[in-house]
Amino acid sequence: VDNGFLGIEYLTNELNVKTELDLRAEKETNNRPIIDGVKYINISCPQYAYSGMGIFEFGNDKIENQTVAVKEIMSIFADETNYPINFHCAIGRDRTGTIAFLLGALCGMSEEDLCREYDISYFAGFDDSKPSWMHKQAFLPLVNKMKNYSGEKNSLAYNTRKYLLDIGLTQTQIDNIYNILVEKR
């Protein structure tokens, strides 16, 4: 049994995925799209902050391209006609994790829950006393930079909204993402 095929069947037949958002660099996308018959979008996404390619890495020529990529990616999430969206990179941890972090933080997920989600992506147990090496070296710099983004003591959700506005998303796009992803009670 081809488990990859079964996964694709589930994405198309059960989840009714409409958009495949591929965050890999073009040179990594030999086998694209993964899901036939859905809208395929490829935008290379920056990785975590420690990588030298992260969304907060300044002082190099790549920062403009990185913020443009994040803006384009988040714009896709602001359009309800794209849902459900399957987004991925090569492994599903760094580039996918960056976007998952931004979406979760924007929607008000707690830092603890965001950290748990990251550690699950790395197949590591979350332990406050001993986070995984990648958690400490890759994910926490992103969290800490976003927590301090505005230079004031604001919530992670507030700072994420400010970051997204600063890179060019509109308030309407940000509100759309939130309203699409957050369940109304």
C-alpha positions as CSV (number, residue, x, y, z in Angstrom):
1,V,0.0,0.0,0.0
2,D,1.4,3.4,-1.0
3,N,0.9,5.6,2.1
4,G,1.7,8.7,0.2
5,F,-1.2,7.9,-2.2
6,L,-3.5,7.4,0.7
7,G,-2.5,10.7,2.2
8,I,-3.2,12.5,-1.0
9,E,-6.5,10.7,-1.3
10,Y,-7.4,12.0,2.2
11,L,-6.3,15.5,1.4
12,T,-8.4,15.6,-1.8
13,N,-11.4,13.5,-0.9
14,E,-11.9,14.0,2.8
15,L,-10.4,17.4,3.4
16,N,-11.2,18.8,0.0
17,V,-8.0,20.8,-0.2
18,K,-8.3,23.5,-2.8
19,T,-4.8,25.0,-2.7
20,E,-1.3,23.5,-2.3
21,L,1.1,26.1,-1.1
22,D,4.7,24.8,-1.6
23,L,7.2,26.8,0.5
24,R,10.3,25.1,-1.0
25,A,12.8,26.8,-3.2
26,E,12.2,26.2,-6.9
27,K,15.3,24.0,-7.2
28,E,13.8,21.7,-4.6
29,T,10.5,21.2,-6.4
30,N,11.2,18.4,-8.8
31,N,8.0,16.6,-7.8
32,R,5.4,19.2,-8.0
33,P,2.6,19.5,-7.5
34,I,2.1,16.9,-4.8
35,I,-1.7,17.1,-5.2
36,D,-3.0,16.9,-8.8
37,G,-6.0,19.0,-9.7
38,V,-5.7,21.7,-7.0
39,K,-4.4,25.2,-7.3
40,Y,-0.6,25.0,-6.9
41,I,1.4,28.0,-5.6
42,N,5.2,27.9,-5.1
43,I,6.7,30.7,-3.0
44,S,10.1,30.0,-1.4
45,C,9.8,31.0,2.3
46,P,12.6,32.1,4.7
47,Q,13.4,29.7,7.5
48,Y,13.8,30.5,11.2
49,A,15.7,33.4,12.5
50,Y,18.9,31.5,13.4
51,S,19.4,30.2,9.8
52,G,20.7,33.4,8.3
53,M,17.7,33.4,6.1
54,G,15.0,34.0,8.7
55,I,12.2,36.6,8.6
56,F,14.1,38.8,11.0
57,E,17.6,38.6,9.5
58,F,18.6,42.1,8.6
59,G,21.8,43.6,7.1
60,N,21.8,41.5,3.9
61,D,20.4,41.8,0.4
62,K,17.9,39.0,1.0
63,I,15.7,40.7,3.5
64,E,13.5,42.5,1.0
65,N,12.9,39.3,-0.9
66,Q,12.1,37.5,2.4
67,T,9.5,40.0,3.5
68,V,8.0,40.0,0.0
69,A,7.7,36.2,0.2
70,V,6.1,36.3,3.7
71,K,3.7,39.0,2.5
72,E,2.7,36.9,-0.5
73,I,2.3,33.7,1.5
74,M,0.2,35.4,4.2
75,S,-1.9,37.0,1.4
76,I,-2.9,33.5,0.3
77,F,-4.2,32.8,3.8
78,A,-6.3,36.0,3.7
79,D,-8.3,34.8,0.7
80,E,-11.1,32.4,1.8
81,T,-11.5,31.0,-1.7
82,N,-8.1,29.3,-1.2
83,Y,-9.3,27.1,1.7
84,P,-8.6,24.4,2.7
85,I,-4.9,25.0,2.2
86,N,-2.2,22.4,2.4
87,F,1.1,24.1,3.0
88,H,4.4,22.4,3.2
89,C,8.2,22.6,2.6
90,A,10.7,19.7,2.3
91,I,10.5,18.5,5.9
92,G,7.6,20.5,7.4
93,R,9.6,22.1,10.3
94,D,11.5,25.3,9.4
95,R,9.7,27.1,6.6
96,T,6.3,25.5,7.3
97,G,7.0,26.1,11.0
98,T,7.7,29.8,10.4
99,I,4.3,30.3,8.6
100,A,2.5,28.1,11.2
101,F,4.0,30.1,13.9
102,L,2.9,33.4,12.4
103,L,-0.6,32.1,11.8
104,G,-0.9,30.7,15.3
105,A,0.6,33.8,17.0
106,L,-1.7,36.0,14.9
107,C,-4.7,34.0,16.1
108,G,-3.8,34.3,19.7
109,M,-2.2,30.9,20.4
110,S,-0.2,30.9,23.6
111,E,3.6,30.7,23.5
112,E,3.4,27.4,25.3
113,D,1.1,25.9,22.6
114,L,3.2,27.3,19.8
115,C,6.3,25.7,21.4
116,R,4.5,22.4,21.7
117,E,3.4,22.5,18.1
118,Y,7.0,23.2,17.0
119,D,8.4,20.3,19.1
120,I,5.7,17.9,17.7
121,S,7.0,18.9,14.2
122,Y,10.5,17.8,15.3
123,F,9.2,14.6,16.9
124,A,10.5,15.8,20.2
125,G,8.7,15.8,23.5
126,F,8.1,19.1,25.1
127,D,9.8,19.4,28.4
128,D,10.1,22.8,30.0
129,S,13.4,21.8,31.6
130,K,15.0,20.3,28.4
131,P,13.6,21.6,25.1
132,S,15.1,20.0,22.0
133,W,18.3,21.4,20.6
134,M,16.4,22.7,17.5
135,H,13.8,24.2,19.8
136,K,16.4,26.3,21.6
137,Q,18.6,27.1,18.5
138,A,15.9,27.6,15.9
139,F,12.5,28.2,17.2
140,L,13.1,30.3,20.3
141,P,15.0,33.0,18.5
142,L,11.9,33.5,16.2
143,V,9.6,33.5,19.2
144,N,11.7,35.9,21.2
145,K,12.2,38.3,18.3
146,M,8.5,38.4,17.6
147,K,7.7,38.9,21.4
148,N,10.0,41.9,21.3
149,Y,9.1,43.1,17.8
150,S,7.4,46.4,18.7
151,G,10.0,47.3,21.3
152,E,7.2,47.4,23.9
153,K,5.6,44.8,26.3
154,N,2.7,43.8,24.0
155,S,1.1,40.5,23.4
156,L,2.6,38.0,20.9
157,A,-0.6,38.4,18.8
158,Y,-0.3,42.3,18.8
159,N,3.4,42.1,17.7
160,T,2.6,39.6,15.0
161,R,-0.1,41.9,13.7
162,K,2.4,44.8,13.8
163,Y,5.0,42.8,11.9
164,L,2.5,41.8,9.2
165,L,1.3,45.4,8.8
166,D,5.0,46.5,8.6
167,I,5.7,44.1,5.8
168,G,2.7,45.3,3.8
169,L,-0.3,43.3,4.6
170,T,-3.5,45.3,5.1
171,Q,-5.6,45.4,8.2
172,T,-8.4,43.8,6.1
173,Q,-6.1,40.9,5.1
174,I,-5.0,40.4,8.7
175,D,-8.6,40.4,9.9
176,N,-9.6,38.0,7.1
177,I,-6.9,35.5,8.2
178,Y,-8.0,35.8,11.8
179,N,-11.7,35.4,11.0
180,I,-11.1,32.4,8.7
181,L,-8.9,30.6,11.2
182,V,-10.5,31.4,14.5
183,E,-13.7,29.5,15.4
184,K,-16.5,31.8,16.4
185,R,-18.1,30.8,19.7
